[in-house]
Amino acid sequence: MNKYGKKLREAIKDIDLKKSYSIEEAIATLKKVQTTKFDPSVELHMKVGIDLSKPEQNVRSTVVLPRGTGKKLKILAFVGDKDEKAAKDAGADFVGLEDLVEKVTKGWLGFDIAIATPEVMPKIAKVAKVLGSRGLMPNPKVGTVNPDVAKTVEDFKKGKIEFRSDSLAGIHAAFGKLSFSDADLLENFMKLYRAILAVKPSTLKGNYIKSVHISSTMGPGLKIDFSKIK
């Protein structure tokens, strides 16, 4: 309890942090203990039973949250001349190729997601190290390299997110804002949760899901009884 600030300690004094909640109950509980002046994100924190020594068991994919993320993402599109109009019409915030590559090499990273068409990938290789170290390098495995640039931009604008396992076998992903209705947060959570289940590594032995928690930004983490999730 002491790890929380005074204001949050007061807000959660009647909350049982050792309890396992249903996902519906956990969402409702988080809304009761909001202490921030901004609209916090609601996040999934999952521990999975992958073997970290086996790269093929790493979990990584994307999902389109049906109720969106609540965030306005800035999307950069690395495209050739023929795809520039489609990218702009779909809502990409920055569109181009050589000029954007040059800006990135000089340290500019004023975007949240970078996408690219397959044919321009060799031309952005010079910024692969910079973007890769920040998780921004376009990658076909997560749908950020796609010949259909318009659909790619639209999907991310609508609420497409990436999730991946980290070096401690954890998966962390925001699935909405606390201001969302309970029903919208639940719908987003279920879509994300089922997407993670769908990419269970085929070589994994034992339990895939070890634990599930949800939290809000600067809020408490609540343990979810995932055995009751349908």
N, C-alpha and C positions, 0 to 999 in steps of 0.2 A: 504494500500500500504506500510506503514511503517514497517509492519511485515516482509517484504522481504529485503534481503541484497541489497547493492548498485548495484552489477552486475546484479542481477535479476530484480531490479526495472528499470534499463536501458533497459533490454531486453524486458520487457513487457509494456513499456510506451505507446505503440500504440495498446495494446490488451485490449478489453472491457471485464473486469472480471465480469460485471453484465449481460452480454448477455447470452441467452440460445442458445447453438450451436447444430447443427446436429452432430452426432457422427463422421461422415466423416470430417467435418470442424474442430472439436475439435482435432482430431488426427493430422491433418495437422498443426494446430496452435501450438500444443505442440512442434512439430519439429522445429518450427521457433524460439522458445525461449529457446533452450537448452543452459545451462550455465555451465554444469559440465564437468570435464575432463574424467569421466568414463561414461559408457553406462548405463543410468538410466532405471529403470523399469517403466512401464506404469501401473497405478493402477485404478481400479474401486472403487468408494466410493458411496455406495447406502444406503439410509434411507428407511426402510420398516415399514409398519403400523401394526406391530404385537403388541399384548397385552403382555407386559413384565411380567404380573402377571400369565400368562398361559404358563407353560413349554412346552405344546404340540404345541405351536405356534413358538417355536424356530426354526430357519431355519438352516439346516446343511446338506451338501451333498458334492459330488465331481463331477468334470467334467474333461475330457481329452481335453486340448486345442489342436486343430488340427495343429497349427504351433509351438507347444512347448512353453516353458517358457523362453528360452534363458539362463537358469541357469543349472549348472551341480550339481545335487543333490547327496549327499552322503546318501545311503540307508543302514540301518541296518536291517538284517533279523534274527529274533528269530525263529529258526527251529530245528527240530530233525535231527538225522543223515541221515534219508532217503531223506530229502529234501535239504541237504546241496549243493549237486552238481547242482541241478536245480536252486537254488538261485544264486550260483556263476556264472553259465553259463549265467543267465539272466542279470547279471551285478551288483548284490548287492555288496556293498563296504565292508561290515562287515557281516560275517555269523557265526552263532553259537548259543549257548544257555547259559549253566551255566557260561562259561567264560565271555560272554558279560554281563550277569546279574551282575556278580561280578564286572566288570569294571564300570558299571553304578552306583552300590551302593557306589563305591569309588569316584564318582563325574565326571566320564567321560561322555561327551555328544557331542562327535565329529561327529555327523551325523545330517541330516536334517529331515529324516523320518524314523520311525521304523515300520516294518511290522511283522506279526507273523502268524503262522498256528494255527488253533483252538486248537489242542491238546496240545500246549505248553503254552497256556494262564495261567493255574494254576501255572506254574513254573516261570512266570515273575511277579506274583502278588506282590512280595517283592519290585519291583521297580515301582509299579503302581503310588504311590504318587509322586515320583520324576518325572517320565515321564508325568503324568497327569497334574502337575502344569505348565508344559512347552508346553502342547498341543501335546506331542509326544507319548502318550500311544496308542498302537494299538487298533483299535475300529472297529467292524464289520459294524457299521453304515456308516463309511466313506471308507470302503473297504480296511483297513489296516490289517484286520484279514480275511484271505482267504486261503482255502486249496490249491488253485492253486498259489503257491508262484512265479513261473516263470512269469505268466501273470501279477501278482500284481507288481512285480519289473519292468517289461517292461512298464506297463502303466505309472508308476510314472516317469520313465526315459524319456518317450515320451512327458510328459507334463500334467500328471494328477495332479490336485490341489484340495485342500479342500477349501470350503467357509462356513462361519457360521455367524449368527447374534451375535452381542456382547451385552453387558449390556445396551447399549444405542440404541438398535435396528438398528445398523449399520452393513453393510456388506462391508468388505474391502478385495480386492484380486488383486494381480498383474496378468496381462494377456499378458505380453510380455516385450520386450525391445524397447527403442526408436529407436534403429538401425533397427528394423524390417521394412519391407515395409509397407506402409499405408494399402495395401490390407491384409497383414498377421495380422496386429493389428486389423483391422476391423473384420476379420474372427474369431479371438480369442475372441474379445469382444462379438460378437453376440452369440458364443457358450456359453460363460459364462452367459451372460444376459438371454438367453433362459433357461439355466439350473436353474437359480434362479427363473424364472417365473414358471417352471415346478414343483417346490416344495412349491408352495404357500400353507400355512396351510389351511386345509379344514374348520376349525372353525373360520377363520378370517372374520371379518365384516368390510366393508369399503374398502378404497383404499389400495392395497398391496404395490405398489411402491409410495413413497413420493417424493423422489428426487434422481437424479443420477448426479455424477460428475466424471470426470477423471482427473488425474494429472500424472506428471512424478516425480521421486524422486527429491526433492529439487526444484521442478517447481511449477507453479501456478495451482490451481484447476479450471477447466472449467465446468460450468453447462451444462448438456445435456438436450435437449428437447426430452424427452423419448416418448412423444406422437406421434412422427414421426418415431420411430423405428419400423420396420416391422419384 
